[in-house]
Amino acid sequence: MDNPVFDRIKTEIADHPVMLYMKGTAQFPQCGFSARVVQILTHLQVPFNTVNVLEEPEIREGIKQFSNWPTVPQLYVKGEFVGGSDIVTEMFQSGELHTLLTEKGVPHQTKE
């Protein structure tokens, strides 16, 4: 069955090495969880693209079905679903996010 929303999500994830589905924009996050993920990615100097799910209700619902994950934000790195705010925060604090970005060849600020 063709699903245009899933097709769009697949294309966005394929076209952008780091893709964040969030509430608001990177410049103006509209929820604390989205703001936290943006803050972490910005701190690491990771180039990333975003989709504001508040402006696109079909993507807001579609991304939850696509990933089988009930909440937004959702972070994808090189096509792989990483997780939401809590998981990204834990991975950042433990160093796992650095490792993932390095393994996937994503440019970022390395640990000092």
C-alpha positions as semicolon CSV with decimal commas, in nm:
position;residue;x (nm);y (nm);z (nm)
1;M;0,000;0,000;0,000
2;D;0,132;0,342;-0,097
3;N;0,168;0,587;0,189
4;P;0,273;0,935;0,068
5;V;0,357;1,047;0,422
6;F;0,589;0,749;0,477
7;D;0,741;0,807;0,132
8;R;0,817;1,168;0,225
9;I;0,967;1,067;0,561
10;K;1,185;0,801;0,393
11;T;1,307;1,060;0,140
12;E;1,385;1,320;0,409
13;I;1,572;1,065;0,620
14;A;1,766;0,945;0,314
15;D;1,848;1,297;0,192
16;H;1,964;1,443;0,525
17;P;2,232;1,269;0,735
18;V;2,082;1,413;1,057
19;M;1,707;1,466;1,054
20;L;1,503;1,591;1,350
21;Y;1,125;1,584;1,360
22;M;1,033;1,837;1,626
23;K;0,777;2,082;1,759
24;G;0,879;2,424;1,629
25;T;1,202;2,509;1,449
26;A;1,568;2,493;1,546
27;Q;1,559;2,873;1,589
28;F;1,232;2,864;1,786
29;P;1,159;2,525;1,945
30;Q;0,804;2,505;2,079
31;C;0,851;2,241;2,346
32;G;1,121;2,174;2,602
33;F;1,199;1,827;2,470
34;S;1,255;1,953;2,116
35;A;1,463;2,242;2,254
36;R;1,686;1,998;2,444
37;V;1,766;1,791;2,134
38;V;1,837;2,109;1,931
39;Q;2,062;2,231;2,213
40;I;2,261;1,905;2,215
41;L;2,301;1,897;1,835
42;T;2,399;2,265;1,831
43;H;2,648;2,211;2,115
44;L;2,806;1,928;1,916
45;Q;2,807;2,147;1,604
46;V;2,617;1,879;1,411
47;P;2,464;2,001;1,084
48;F;2,099;1,893;1,094
49;N;1,765;1,945;0,920
50;T;1,430;1,976;1,091
51;V;1,061;1,936;1,016
52;N;0,815;2,131;1,231
53;V;0,539;1,877;1,300
54;L;0,314;2,151;1,442
55;E;0,279;2,293;1,090
56;E;0,218;1,952;0,934
57;P;-0,036;1,737;1,123
58;E;-0,001;1,449;0,873
59;I;0,374;1,432;0,942
60;R;0,313;1,466;1,318
61;E;0,098;1,151;1,312
62;G;0,289;0,979;1,032
63;I;0,630;0,997;1,200
64;K;0,489;0,826;1,512
65;Q;0,355;0,541;1,300
66;F;0,669;0,528;1,084
67;S;0,903;0,483;1,381
68;N;0,654;0,309;1,609
69;W;0,752;0,571;1,867
70;P;0,471;0,766;2,037
71;T;0,635;1,104;2,090
72;V;0,811;1,390;1,915
73;P;1,095;1,493;1,885
74;Q;1,247;1,208;1,690
75;L;1,609;1,203;1,577
76;Y;1,741;1,008;1,280
77;V;2,110;0,972;1,199
78;K;2,204;0,835;0,856
79;G;1,860;0,680;0,817
80;E;1,859;0,514;1,159
81;F;1,606;0,608;1,427
82;V;1,802;0,714;1,735
83;G;1,521;0,810;1,972
84;G;1,351;1,097;2,145
85;S;1,467;1,362;2,387
86;D;1,539;1,135;2,686
87;I;1,738;0,883;2,481
88;V;1,935;1,153;2,298
89;T;2,011;1,325;2,631
90;E;2,129;0,999;2,791
91;M;2,340;0,915;2,485
92;F;2,495;1,263;2,492
93;Q;2,577;1,239;2,863
94;S;2,727;0,890;2,833
95;G;2,929;0,967;2,520
96;E;2,729;0,721;2,306
97;L;2,605;1,002;2,083
98;H;2,965;1,104;2,001
99;T;3,041;0,741;1,916
100;L;2,733;0,706;1,695
101;L;2,808;1,029;1,506
102;T;3,172;0,924;1,458
103;E;3,077;0,573;1,339
104;K;2,821;0,717;1,095
105;G;3,070;0,972;0,963
106;V;2,867;1,274;1,070
107;P;3,074;1,589;1,128
108;H;3,056;1,708;1,487
109;Q;3,255;1,866;1,768
110;T;3,464;1,595;1,926
111;K;3,522;1,570;2,297
112;E;3,805;1,780;2,432
